[in-house]
Amino acid sequence: MNFIKGEKEMDYSKNVYKLYMIIFFHNLIFAYVIERLFWEQRGMTVLMVVLCEVIYAATIVVLEIPSGILADKLGRKRLLVISAILSMLEFVVLINANSFMDFAFVTFMAGVSGACSSGAFNALLYDSLLISNKQSMFEKILGRINAFDFLAAVIAALSGSVLAKFYGFELNYKLSVISMFVAFAFTLSLKEPPKLKCGIQDEESIEGVLGYFRSAVAFYKSNPKVAFMVINAMAMGACINYLDEFWQLYLRDIGYSVLFFGVFSSLSLLIRIPGNLMSSYLIKYVREERILVFILAVTSVGFYAAGAFPGVIGIAAIVIIFLASGLVDPLVSGYLHHRTRSDIRATVDSFQSLGKRAIMFVAGIGFGYISSISDVAIGFVFLGTVCFLFLILFLKNIKNLDRIN
């Protein structure tokens, strides 16, 4: 592998620290802690919110792979800059949103923004480490970045709930625009790392957009073990997304005040930090497949408990789900990127996000319908069933995984 030495190498290493700041300010969003309540105040029902989630997922489905290809072809920084601009515009529009169409448009922008950043972010991080021969630290660095993510969200949740209580919901959205602008400024300062041959397999010249797509598909076909791990992580991530989106209504339905939301939101984020920081150490002693099976089992039981026992037991179950989920992102992302070529890294990573959104699309219809005719707690039981089905699939095939690749 050929590395760039001296000052240029140091410049690329600075990307890691800039990514820390980008993720921090991108998640210092004071609006999230009261998001569902703000949307409800503007006339959005649970079903409408889920329809917006479906729009988001559909946008990701359409744009995820093309954006990953563009990131590999044109540069990861360019896609991250586009994502940052759209993120600012989302909150500007939300301040004045008063109809389903307004919220649907914002959700569409969020989908485009998410598609632009999902594959490009991890690809830029991994190649920034690769150029300094520090790619073995990817799980550790990604875990730390996620910790910055959660820390920013905790600060925003604690302060956001108090601000919302005394100054109304709209101020939270205005402050969120400022945070997004700072994240945008740091994004502009990133340096695009070159794509290096990493010795995983011989790299061939890729021509055209379809060439990137075919190369990524060929990667997953030739690495079925990786594909299987990613699919199960997708399913779990899709279900946890709805837990993140609707715990506010769950707590409200069982009688908790909005002042408690900041405390619970902070707890739900802080509890994920240990898993993110421990993933890089845990995989030295326990195989990734076994860890993922355990997390799927905990998640399934947790959703059932939250739905069946709304109250203290249900809240405890939700906290346990968040605790276990902290292990997933560094675990699966590292498993994927260590086996991926540099020139198709963003495209391959985009397939992971695409699959998660596709599952969200399907699961969201069921969750939204059940929650609308009953309540959110029963909707969580449905999500538990989805996780359980994927757990059965995993257990059925885990012995075969040992003989794959």
C-alpha positions in Angstrom: 0.0 0.0 0.0 1.3 3.4 -0.9 0.9 6.1 1.8 1.3 9.9 1.6 3.9 10.9 4.0 4.7 14.0 6.1 2.5 17.1 6.2 -0.2 15.8 3.8 -0.6 12.6 5.9 -1.1 14.8 9.0 -3.7 16.9 7.2 -5.7 13.8 6.4 -5.5 12.7 10.0 -7.1 16.0 11.0 -10.3 14.7 9.3 -10.9 12.5 12.3 -11.0 15.5 14.7 -13.2 17.5 12.3 -15.6 14.5 12.1 -15.9 14.6 15.9 -17.0 18.2 15.7 -19.3 17.6 12.7 -21.2 14.8 14.4 -21.3 16.8 17.7 -23.0 19.9 16.2 -25.0 17.9 13.8 -26.6 16.2 16.9 -26.8 19.3 19.1 -30.4 19.6 18.1 -32.6 21.1 20.8 -35.7 20.2 18.7 -35.5 16.5 18.9 -36.6 16.1 22.5 -40.0 17.7 21.7 -40.2 16.7 18.0 -43.2 14.5 18.2 -45.0 16.9 20.4 -44.2 19.8 18.1 -45.4 17.8 15.1 -48.6 16.8 17.0 -49.1 20.5 17.9 -49.0 21.4 14.2 -51.7 18.8 13.4 -49.7 15.6 12.7 -51.2 12.3 13.9 -49.2 9.1 14.5 -50.3 7.8 11.1 -49.2 11.0 9.4 -45.8 10.8 11.2 -45.4 7.2 10.0 -46.3 8.2 6.5 -43.5 10.8 6.7 -41.2 8.1 7.9 -42.3 6.1 4.9 -41.5 9.0 2.6 -38.1 9.3 4.3 -37.5 5.6 3.8 -38.7 5.7 0.2 -36.3 8.6 -0.6 -33.4 6.7 0.9 -34.4 3.6 -1.1 -34.3 5.7 -4.3 -31.2 7.8 -3.6 -29.0 5.7 -1.3 -27.1 3.8 -3.9 -26.8 6.7 -6.4 -25.5 8.9 -3.7 -23.0 6.3 -2.6 -21.8 5.9 -6.1 -21.4 9.6 -6.5 -19.5 9.8 -3.3 -17.0 7.1 -4.6 -16.9 8.7 -8.1 -16.9 12.5 -7.3 -15.7 12.6 -3.7 -17.1 11.9 -0.2 -16.6 15.5 0.9 -18.9 16.9 -1.8 -21.7 14.7 -0.7 -21.2 15.5 2.9 -21.4 19.3 2.1 -24.7 18.8 0.2 -26.0 16.8 3.2 -25.0 19.6 5.6 -26.8 22.3 3.5 -30.0 20.3 3.4 -29.9 19.7 7.1 -29.8 23.4 7.7 -32.8 24.0 5.4 -34.8 21.3 7.1 -35.1 23.2 10.3 -35.7 26.5 8.6 -38.7 25.0 6.9 -39.9 23.2 10.0 -40.2 26.5 11.9 -43.0 27.5 9.6 -44.5 24.1 8.8 -48.3 23.8 9.4 -49.5 21.1 7.1 -48.8 17.5 6.2 -47.3 18.6 2.9 -44.9 20.9 4.7 -43.7 18.1 7.0 -43.6 15.6 4.1 -41.3 18.0 2.2 -39.0 18.3 5.2 -38.9 14.6 5.5 -38.0 14.3 1.8 -35.1 16.8 2.3 -34.0 14.8 5.3 -34.0 11.6 3.2 -31.8 13.3 0.5 -29.5 14.5 3.3 -29.3 11.1 4.9 -28.6 9.4 1.6 -25.8 11.8 0.8 -24.1 11.3 4.2 -24.6 7.7 5.1 -22.1 6.0 2.9 -19.8 9.0 2.5 -19.2 9.6 6.2 -17.9 6.2 7.1 -16.0 6.0 3.8 -14.2 9.3 4.4 -13.4 8.2 8.0 -12.0 4.8 7.0 -9.9 6.1 4.2 -8.6 8.9 6.4 -7.4 6.2 8.8 -6.2 3.9 6.0 -3.9 6.5 4.5 -2.0 6.5 7.9 -2.2 2.8 8.3 -4.5 3.1 11.2 -7.6 1.3 9.8 -7.5 -1.2 12.7 -8.7 1.7 14.9 -11.9 2.2 12.9 -14.2 0.5 15.4 -12.7 2.5 18.3 -12.8 5.8 16.4 -16.3 5.2 15.2 -17.4 4.3 18.7 -15.9 7.6 20.0 -17.6 9.5 17.2 -20.9 7.9 18.2 -20.1 8.9 21.8 -19.8 12.5 20.7 -23.1 12.0 18.9 -24.8 10.9 22.1 -23.1 13.5 24.3 -24.4 16.3 22.0 -27.8 14.8 22.0 -27.9 14.6 25.8 -26.9 18.2 26.2 -29.6 19.2 23.7 -32.2 17.0 25.3 -31.6 18.3 28.8 -31.5 21.9 27.8 -34.2 21.5 25.1 -36.8 20.1 27.4 -36.4 23.1 29.8 -36.4 25.6 27.0 -39.5 24.1 25.5 -41.3 24.1 28.9 -40.6 27.9 29.5 -40.2 29.4 26.0 -42.3 27.2 23.7 -41.2 24.7 21.1 -40.2 27.1 18.3 -37.1 28.4 20.0 -35.6 24.9 20.0 -35.9 24.8 16.2 -34.1 28.2 15.8 -31.2 27.1 18.0 -31.0 23.8 16.0 -30.5 25.9 12.8 -27.4 27.5 14.4 -26.0 24.1 15.3 -26.4 22.8 11.8 -24.6 25.9 10.5 -21.6 25.1 12.7 -21.6 21.5 11.5 -21.7 22.8 7.9 -18.6 25.0 8.5 -16.6 22.1 9.8 -17.7 20.0 6.8 -16.3 22.6 4.4 -12.9 22.2 6.1 -12.6 18.5 5.5 -9.9 17.2 3.1 -10.8 14.5 0.6 -8.5 11.4 1.1 -7.3 9.5 -1.9 -8.6 6.0 -2.6 -5.9 3.4 -1.9 -5.5 -0.2 -2.8 -5.9 -2.0 0.4 -5.0 -5.6 -0.5 -8.4 -7.1 0.1 -8.8 -8.0 -3.6 -7.4 -6.8 -6.9 -9.0 -3.5 -7.9 -10.2 -3.2 -11.4 -11.0 0.1 -13.2 -14.6 1.0 -12.8 -16.4 2.7 -15.6 -19.7 4.5 -15.3 -22.3 4.6 -12.6 -23.5 1.0 -13.3 -19.9 -0.1 -12.9 -19.9 1.0 -9.2 -23.3 -0.7 -8.7 -22.2 -4.0 -10.2 -18.9 -3.9 -8.2 -20.8 -3.4 -4.9 -23.3 -6.2 -5.7 -20.4 -8.5 -6.7 -18.8 -7.7 -3.3 -21.9 -8.8 -1.3 -22.3 -11.9 -3.5 -18.7 -13.0 -2.9 -19.0 -12.2 0.8 -22.3 -13.9 1.9 -21.2 -13.9 5.5 -20.9 -10.1 5.5 -24.2 -9.7 3.7 -26.0 -11.9 6.3 -24.5 -9.9 9.2 -25.5 -6.6 7.6 -29.1 -7.8 6.9 -29.8 -8.7 10.5 -28.2 -5.4 11.8 -30.5 -3.6 9.3 -33.6 -5.2 10.7 -32.7 -4.4 14.3 -31.7 -0.8 13.4 -35.0 -0.3 11.6 -37.0 -1.3 14.7 -34.9 0.7 17.1 -35.5 3.7 14.9 -39.2 3.6 15.7 -38.4 3.2 19.4 -36.3 6.4 19.1 -39.1 8.2 17.3 -42.1 7.2 19.5 -40.9 6.8 23.1 -42.1 10.4 23.7 -45.7 9.3 23.0 -45.2 6.1 25.0 -44.1 8.1 28.1 -46.9 10.6 27.7 -49.5 7.9 27.4 -48.4 6.4 30.8 -48.6 9.9 32.5 -45.1 11.4 32.4 -44.5 15.2 32.1 -42.5 16.8 29.3 -40.0 17.8 31.9 -39.1 14.1 32.4 -38.5 13.8 28.6 -35.1 15.5 28.8 -34.0 13.2 31.6 -35.2 10.0 29.8 -33.8 11.2 26.4 -30.4 11.8 28.1 -30.5 8.4 29.7 -31.5 6.6 26.5 -28.4 8.2 24.7 -25.9 7.9 27.5 -26.7 4.2 28.0 -25.5 3.5 24.4 -22.1 5.0 24.9 -20.6 2.0 26.8 -21.5 -0.3 23.9 -19.9 2.0 21.4 -16.7 2.3 23.3 -16.6 -1.4 24.2 -17.2 -2.9 20.7 -13.6 -2.7 19.6 -12.5 -4.6 22.7 -15.3 -7.1 22.9 -14.7 -8.5 19.4 -11.2 -9.5 20.5 -12.8 -12.2 22.7 -16.3 -12.9 21.3 -17.1 -13.5 17.6 -19.2 -10.8 16.0 -21.9 -13.3 15.0 -22.5 -14.4 18.6 -22.7 -10.8 19.8 -25.3 -9.9 17.2 -27.4 -12.9 18.1 -27.3 -11.8 21.8 -28.4 -8.3 20.8 -31.2 -9.5 18.7 -32.5 -11.6 21.5 -32.3 -8.8 24.0 -34.1 -6.4 21.6 -36.9 -8.9 20.9 -37.6 -9.5 24.6 -37.3 -5.8 25.4 -39.9 -4.8 22.8 -42.3 -7.4 24.1 -41.8 -6.3 27.7 -42.3 -2.6 26.8 -45.6 -3.4 25.1 -46.9 -5.8 27.6 -46.0 -3.9 30.7 -46.3 -0.1 30.1 -44.9 1.6 33.1 -41.7 1.2 35.1 -41.1 -2.3 33.7 -41.7 -1.1 30.1 -39.3 1.9 30.6 -36.6 -0.4 32.0 -37.0 -2.7 29.0 -36.6 0.3 26.6 -33.4 1.3 28.5 -32.0 -2.2 28.1 -32.8 -2.2 24.4 -30.8 1.1 24.0 -28.0 -0.3 26.1 -27.6 -3.4 23.8 -28.0 -1.4 20.6 -24.9 0.7 21.4 -22.8 -2.3 20.3 -24.3 -2.6 16.9 -22.9 0.3 14.8 -19.2 -0.1 15.4 -19.5 -3.9 15.4 -21.2 -4.2 12.0 -19.6 -1.2 10.3 -16.1 -2.4 11.2 -17.0 -5.9 10.0 -18.1 -4.5 6.7 -15.4 -1.9 6.0 -12.4 -4.1 6.9 -13.5 -6.3 4.0 -14.4 -3.6 1.5 -12.3 -2.1 -1.3 -11.5 1.6 -1.0 -12.8 2.6 -4.4 -16.4 1.3 -3.7 -16.4 1.9 0.0 -19.2 4.5 0.1 -21.3 2.5 -2.4 -21.0 -0.7 -0.3 -21.8 1.2 2.9 -24.9 2.7 1.2 -26.3 -0.8 0.6 -26.4 -1.2 4.4 -28.4 2.0 4.9 -30.6 1.1 1.9 -31.6 -2.2 3.4 -32.3 -0.6 6.8 -34.6 2.0 5.2 -36.4 -0.7 3.1 -37.1 -2.7 6.2 -38.3 0.5 7.9 -40.7 1.1 5.0 -42.3 -2.3 5.5 -42.2 -2.4 9.3 -43.4 1.2 9.5 -46.7 0.4 7.8 -47.5 -2.3 10.3 -46.3 -0.3 13.3 -48.2 2.8 12.2 -51.4 0.9 11.6 -51.3 -1.0 14.8 -50.4 2.1 16.9 -53.3 4.1 15.3 -56.0 1.5 16.0 -54.6 0.7 19.5 -51.6 2.5 21.0 -47.8 2.9 20.7 -47.2 0.1 23.4 -49.0 -2.5 21.2 -47.0 -1.1 18.2 -43.8 -2.0 20.2 -45.1 -5.6 20.4 -45.2 -5.7 16.6 -41.6 -4.4 16.4 -40.6 -7.1 18.9 -42.1 -9.7 16.6 -40.1 -8.4 13.6 -36.8 -8.6 15.6 -37.8 -12.1 16.8 -38.4 -13.3 13.2 -34.9 -12.2 12.2 -33.5 -13.8 15.4 -35.0 -17.1 14.3 -33.5 -16.6 10.8 -30.1 -15.9 12.3 -30.2 -18.9 14.7 -31.2 -21.1 11.8 -28.2 -20.1 9.7 -25.5 -19.4 12.3 -23.9 -22.8 12.0 -23.7 -22.4 8.2 -21.9 -19.0 8.7 -19.0 -20.8 10.2 -18.4 -22.6 6.9 -18.9 -19.5 4.7 -15.8 -17.7 3.5 
